[in-house]
């Protein structure tokens, strides 16, 4: 039976699977922040961008699958998240997209596919619009491109378990472990007010895009995923049954197969 953690009980207790060992890791100084990154394997580069309040360790089930399939997996802690620092400026998705470019430049990566989860998906799609020559495709999982795409927040035990893991990870990884509450407030402000892409903005995106939506997503409306698919030329809608906003942790094999199918398509 394939590994499942549908209720995030294992994630809350232990986190995701640990990331592999690598000699290719460090920080890039960019726009008032130190951005942490790590790279694994070789082959076509795939940048993995985690969700809000999380960190790159949340990709522990995806990195080995990508490496085994012959890709170079690059994980980045978004500014202020995980091992990355931030300055006093408000969070902006465009600023985080520029951080991704800074890491790609450090590693001499001219073009990469982007796999984004929640806030990371938004960052990846913005990067594809602002720097199309650097992005070979975007796997866009579980986010909105304007505020109308979000559901009214309803607490659940699964969300609570994920949040409890974020609290523990922030305390263990952050350079400012006593500032979690301010961190949550600052990220939340960005999420409530950004992004504000119009259909015309979305139409400017030319990279291959998969809009990936879970059956039980707690935060994003299904009709918003449909709207994004219609608005981005050539975009494909992919539906994941039985999982929620936390699909990469709940059913990794299902999620990884979906990523690999997308990557094979853009490589072809």
C-alpha positions as CSV (number, residue, x, y, z in Angstrom):
1,X,0.0,0.0,0.0
2,X,1.3,3.4,-0.9
3,X,2.2,5.8,1.9
4,X,-0.7,8.1,3.0
5,X,-1.0,10.7,5.7
6,X,-4.4,12.1,4.8
7,X,-5.0,13.6,8.3
8,X,-1.4,15.0,8.5
9,X,-0.9,13.1,11.8
10,X,2.6,12.0,10.8
11,X,3.5,15.4,9.4
12,X,2.4,17.1,12.6
13,X,4.5,14.7,14.7
14,X,7.6,14.2,12.5
15,X,7.5,16.5,9.5
16,X,7.9,15.3,5.9
17,X,10.7,12.9,5.0
18,X,14.1,14.5,5.5
19,X,15.7,16.1,2.4
20,X,18.7,14.2,1.1
21,X,22.3,15.2,1.8
22,X,23.8,17.6,-0.6
23,X,27.0,19.7,-1.0
24,X,25.2,22.2,-3.1
25,X,23.5,24.5,-0.6
26,X,24.0,27.9,0.9
27,X,22.6,31.4,0.9
28,X,22.3,34.2,-1.7
29,X,22.3,37.8,-0.5
30,X,19.5,39.5,-2.4
31,X,17.4,42.6,-1.8
32,X,18.0,42.8,2.0
33,X,17.6,39.1,2.6
34,X,19.7,35.9,2.8
35,X,17.9,33.3,0.7
36,X,18.7,29.7,1.5
37,X,18.7,27.1,-1.3
38,X,19.8,23.5,-1.9
39,X,20.1,21.5,-5.1
40,X,20.0,17.7,-5.7
41,X,20.7,15.5,-8.7
42,X,21.4,16.4,-12.3
43,X,19.4,16.9,-15.4
44,X,16.7,19.4,-16.4
45,X,16.3,21.8,-13.4
46,X,13.1,21.9,-11.5
47,X,12.6,24.6,-8.9
48,X,10.3,23.6,-6.0
49,X,8.6,26.6,-4.2
50,X,6.8,25.8,-0.9
51,X,3.7,27.4,0.5
52,X,3.2,30.2,3.0
53,X,4.6,29.7,6.5
54,X,6.3,26.5,5.4
55,X,9.9,25.7,4.2
56,X,11.7,23.6,1.8
57,X,11.6,20.6,4.1
58,X,8.0,20.2,3.1
59,X,9.2,18.8,-0.2
60,X,10.8,15.8,1.4
61,X,8.7,13.3,-0.5
62,X,9.1,15.1,-3.8
63,X,12.9,15.7,-4.1
64,X,14.0,12.0,-4.2
65,X,11.3,11.2,-6.8
66,X,12.5,14.0,-9.0
67,X,16.2,13.0,-8.6
68,X,15.4,9.3,-9.3
69,X,13.5,10.4,-12.5
70,X,16.6,12.2,-13.8
71,X,15.9,15.8,-12.8
72,X,17.9,18.4,-10.9
73,X,15.7,19.5,-8.0
74,X,16.3,22.9,-6.5
75,X,14.5,23.9,-3.3
76,X,14.4,27.5,-2.0
77,X,13.2,28.8,1.4
78,X,11.1,31.9,0.6
79,X,12.3,35.1,2.2
80,X,11.5,35.1,5.9
81,X,10.7,31.4,5.8
82,X,12.8,28.5,7.0
83,X,16.5,29.3,6.9
84,X,16.0,32.5,4.8
85,X,15.9,36.0,6.4
86,X,13.9,39.1,5.4
87,X,14.1,42.8,5.9
88,X,11.4,45.1,7.1
89,X,9.6,45.5,3.8
90,X,6.1,43.9,3.4
91,X,6.0,40.5,1.7
92,X,5.4,40.7,-2.1
93,X,5.1,37.9,-4.5
94,X,7.1,39.8,-7.1
95,X,9.9,40.3,-4.6
96,X,9.9,36.6,-3.9
97,X,10.0,35.8,-7.6
98,X,13.1,38.0,-7.9
99,X,14.7,36.0,-5.1
100,X,14.2,32.8,-7.2
101,X,16.0,34.4,-10.1
102,X,18.9,35.4,-7.8
103,X,19.3,31.7,-6.8
104,X,19.0,30.5,-10.4
105,X,21.7,33.1,-11.3
106,X,24.0,31.8,-8.5
107,X,23.7,28.3,-9.8
108,X,24.0,29.4,-13.5
109,X,20.5,28.0,-14.3
110,X,19.2,29.8,-17.4
111,X,15.8,28.0,-17.6
112,X,13.9,25.8,-15.2
113,X,10.5,24.3,-14.7
114,X,8.8,25.5,-11.6
115,X,6.7,23.4,-9.2
116,X,4.8,25.7,-6.9
117,X,2.5,24.9,-4.0
118,X,0.1,27.6,-2.7
119,X,2.2,30.8,-2.3
120,X,5.0,29.1,-4.2
121,X,2.6,28.5,-7.1
122,X,1.7,32.2,-7.3
123,X,5.4,33.1,-7.2
124,X,6.2,30.7,-10.0
125,X,3.4,32.0,-12.2
126,X,4.4,35.6,-11.7
127,X,8.0,34.6,-12.6
128,X,6.7,33.0,-15.8
129,X,5.0,36.3,-16.7
130,X,7.8,38.7,-15.8
131,X,10.8,36.6,-17.0
132,X,9.4,34.2,-19.6
133,X,12.8,33.3,-20.9
134,X,13.8,31.7,-17.6
135,X,10.7,29.5,-17.0
136,X,10.1,26.3,-19.1
137,X,6.8,25.5,-17.4
138,X,4.8,26.0,-14.2
139,X,3.1,23.3,-12.2
140,X,0.6,25.5,-10.3
141,X,-0.8,23.8,-7.3
142,X,-3.4,25.2,-4.9
143,X,-3.4,29.0,-5.1
144,X,-5.3,32.0,-6.4
145,X,-4.3,34.9,-8.7
146,X,-6.8,37.4,-7.3
147,X,-8.6,37.5,-4.0
148,X,-11.9,36.3,-5.4
149,X,-10.4,32.8,-5.7
150,X,-10.2,32.0,-2.0
151,X,-12.8,30.4,0.2
152,X,-13.9,31.7,3.6
153,X,-11.4,30.4,6.1
154,X,-12.8,27.5,8.2
155,X,-10.4,25.9,10.8
156,X,-10.1,22.1,10.6
157,X,-8.0,19.6,12.5
158,X,-5.8,19.0,9.4
159,X,-5.1,22.8,9.1
160,X,-4.3,22.9,12.8
161,X,-1.8,20.0,12.5
162,X,-0.1,21.7,9.6
163,X,0.1,24.9,11.5
164,X,1.6,23.2,14.5
165,X,4.4,21.7,12.3
166,X,5.1,25.2,10.9
167,X,5.4,26.5,14.5
168,X,8.0,23.8,15.3
169,X,9.9,24.2,12.1
170,X,10.1,28.0,12.4
171,X,11.5,27.7,15.9
172,X,14.1,25.2,14.7
173,X,15.2,26.9,11.5
174,X,14.6,30.6,11.6
175,X,17.3,33.2,12.4
176,X,14.5,35.0,14.3
177,X,12.8,32.1,16.2
178,X,11.0,34.4,18.6
179,X,9.2,36.4,15.8
180,X,6.7,33.8,14.5
181,X,3.6,35.8,15.3
182,X,4.8,38.8,13.4
183,X,5.8,36.5,10.5
184,X,2.3,35.0,10.4
185,X,0.8,38.5,10.4
186,X,3.0,39.7,7.6
187,X,2.5,36.7,5.4
188,X,-1.2,36.8,6.0
189,X,-1.4,40.4,4.9
190,X,0.2,39.5,1.6
191,X,-2.2,36.6,1.1
192,X,-5.3,38.7,1.8
193,X,-4.3,41.5,-0.6
194,X,-2.3,39.9,-3.3
195,X,-1.9,38.9,-6.1
196,X,-4.3,41.0,-8.2
197,X,-3.8,39.5,-11.7
198,X,-6.5,40.2,-14.3
199,X,-7.5,37.9,-17.1
200,X,-5.5,40.1,-19.4
201,X,-2.4,39.6,-17.2
202,X,-2.9,35.9,-17.2
203,X,-3.2,35.9,-21.0
204,X,0.3,37.2,-21.2
205,X,1.7,34.0,-19.7
206,X,3.1,31.8,-22.6
207,X,4.9,29.0,-20.7
208,X,3.2,25.6,-20.4
209,X,1.1,25.6,-17.3
210,X,-0.8,22.9,-15.3
211,X,-3.4,24.2,-13.0
212,X,-3.6,21.5,-10.3
213,X,-6.5,21.5,-7.9
214,X,-7.4,19.0,-5.1
215,X,-10.9,17.6,-4.6
216,X,-11.0,18.9,-0.9
217,X,-8.9,22.0,-1.1
218,X,-9.6,24.0,2.1
219,X,-8.6,27.5,0.7
220,X,-9.1,27.7,-3.1
221,X,-12.3,27.6,-5.0
222,X,-12.7,25.0,-7.8
223,X,-14.2,27.6,-10.1
224,X,-11.1,29.7,-9.7
225,X,-9.0,26.9,-11.0
226,X,-11.4,26.6,-14.0
227,X,-11.0,30.4,-14.6
228,X,-7.2,30.2,-14.5
229,X,-7.2,27.3,-17.0
230,X,-9.4,29.3,-19.4
231,X,-7.4,32.5,-19.0
232,X,-3.9,31.1,-19.6
233,X,-3.4,30.0,-23.2
234,X,-2.9,26.2,-23.4
235,X,-3.2,25.6,-19.7
236,X,-4.2,22.2,-18.5
237,X,-6.5,21.5,-15.6
238,X,-5.5,18.6,-13.4
239,X,-7.8,17.3,-10.6
240,X,-6.4,15.3,-7.7
241,X,-9.0,13.1,-6.0
242,X,-9.2,12.3,-2.3
243,X,-6.7,15.0,-1.1
244,X,-6.7,18.6,0.0
245,X,-4.5,21.6,0.0
246,X,-1.8,19.4,1.5
247,X,-1.7,16.7,-1.2
248,X,2.2,16.6,-1.5
249,X,2.2,15.3,2.1
250,X,-1.0,13.4,2.1
251,X,-0.5,11.1,-0.9
252,X,3.0,11.7,-2.2
253,X,3.0,9.0,-4.9
254,X,-0.1,10.4,-6.5
255,X,1.3,14.0,-6.4
256,X,4.7,12.9,-7.7
257,X,3.2,11.0,-10.6
258,X,1.3,14.2,-11.6
259,X,4.5,16.3,-11.4
260,X,6.4,13.8,-13.5
261,X,3.7,13.6,-16.2
262,X,3.8,17.4,-16.5
263,X,7.6,17.5,-16.7
264,X,7.7,14.8,-19.4
265,X,5.2,16.8,-21.4
266,X,7.1,20.0,-21.3
267,X,10.4,18.2,-22.0
268,X,8.9,16.7,-25.1
